[in-house]
Amino acid sequence: MPKLAGAVLLLALVALASSTTYAGYLVVSVVSHYLDVNRFVAGLLLGVLFARLPWIRQGKLRAVGLLPGKARLPVMAALLACCLLHFLYRGEWVPVLFLGFAAGFLLCYRRLRRVLVARTMSSFLKPGIDPARTPDQDKTIIDVEFREKKD
């Protein structure tokens, strides 16, 4: 049933895209409300804050932006949490559900991607070989050398 699985996957991706887009709209609306500017300006400010531009330095392609790479996820999570609290205080439950889903997806995305890629790649590789499990990375593999002593 590959057609059914493809249709379900496509439907799930459409639902994910639409719900995160609505959550982004809610975040821009709350930021515009607190900064007392219109939504367009608030969207531009958030766009400048999270923009990543390509930069070539010493022959290597890098991405640079206003926020460092390690700070992007906590800032996004903090924005979503503040908007979630804003709508909780006002008692609006539909935006709370969308923002909660977006925050949950944001926090689980890296692990979900890692699991899905590992499962997808395992179907293409031999069953006994797992490229993610090397002795350097896996704590359950013990690498030992044995030598015999001559008496």
N, C-alpha and C positions, 0 to 999 in steps of 0.2 A: 504494500500500500504506500508506495513512495509519493503518489500524487496527494493523498490525504495528509501525509506527514508534511509535505511541502506547503499545502494550504494552511495547515495549523500553524506552522512556523511563520508563514507570511502574515497570518492574522495576529499572531503574538507580537511580531515586530511592528505592525501597524498600531496595535494597542499601546505598546511601549513608547513609540514615537509620539503618538498623540497625547498620551498622559504626561510625558516629560516636557512636551511643548507647552501644554497648559500650565504645568508647574513653573516653567520659565516665565510665562506671561504673568503668573501670580507674583513671582519674585520681582519682576520689573515694576509691577503695579505697586507693591508695598514699598519698594525703594523710592519710587517717584512720590508716593504719599509722604514718606518721612523726610525726603529732601525738598519737598514742595516744588517740584519741577514736573514737567509733563513726561509721559511715558517714553517718548522718543529720546529725550535727553538722558533719562535714566538708563535706557537701553544702550545708548552710546557710551555712557560712563562705565557700565558693566562690561561692554564689549572691549573698551580700552583696557580695563582692569585685567580681563582674562585673555586678551589677545596674545597669540604666539606668532612671531614672525621669523622666517628663515634668515639665517645669518651665516656667512662663510668667513671663518677665521682660521688662519694657518692651514688652509686647504681642506678643512673639515666643515661639513654642513651641521649647523646647530640651530636650535630654536631659542629665541630670546623673547622676553616679555617683561612686563612691569612686575608681575609676581614671580618669585622663584618656583621651580617645579614642585618642590616639597611643600610649599604653602598653598598651592591651588586647591587641593582636596579639603584641607581644614577650612579655608575661607568659603568654599562652596557649601560645605556642610553647615557652617555657622550661618550663612545667609538663609539656607533652607530652614534651619532651626528657628531663626528669628521670625521668618515669615509664618512658620507653623504656629509659633506662640502668638503672633499677632492675630491669626484667624481663630485660634483657640479662645483667646480673650474675647473676641467678638462673637463667639458661638456659632461660627459658620463651619459646618462639618464637611461639606463637599470639598472645599479647598484644602481642608486639613487632610482628607484622605489622599488627594492627589499629591500634596507636598510630602506626606509620609511615605507614599510609594516611591516618589522621586528620591527622597533621602535614603531609603532602604536600598534602592537600586544603585545609587551613587556609592554607598558604603560596601555593597556586595559585588560590585562590577569586576574588580580585579580578580577576586577568587573565582567568580563564575566564569570569567574568560579563561583562567588557567585550567579549570576543570574541563570546560568544553573543548579547548584545544588539545588537552591531553587525551581525552576520549576520542576525538576525531583522528588524531595522529596514531593512536593505538590500533585503529582499524586498518591503517595503511602499513604499519610496521609489523615485524614478526612478533608473535605473542610473547616470546621470552625476553625481548629487548625493550627496555623502557629508557628512552634517552633522558628522562627527568631524574632517574635514579642512578647517580654516579657515586662512587665511594666518598668523594669530596663533599657532596651535598646531603647524602642520606646518612642519618645517624645510626640506622639499624645495620649497615654493612660495616663489618670489621675487616680491615685490610692488614694482613699479618704475613710476615716472612718466616719461613722455617729453615734452619740450618742444622746440619748434623755435625756433631763434634767427633773428631777422631780420638780414640783412646790410646 
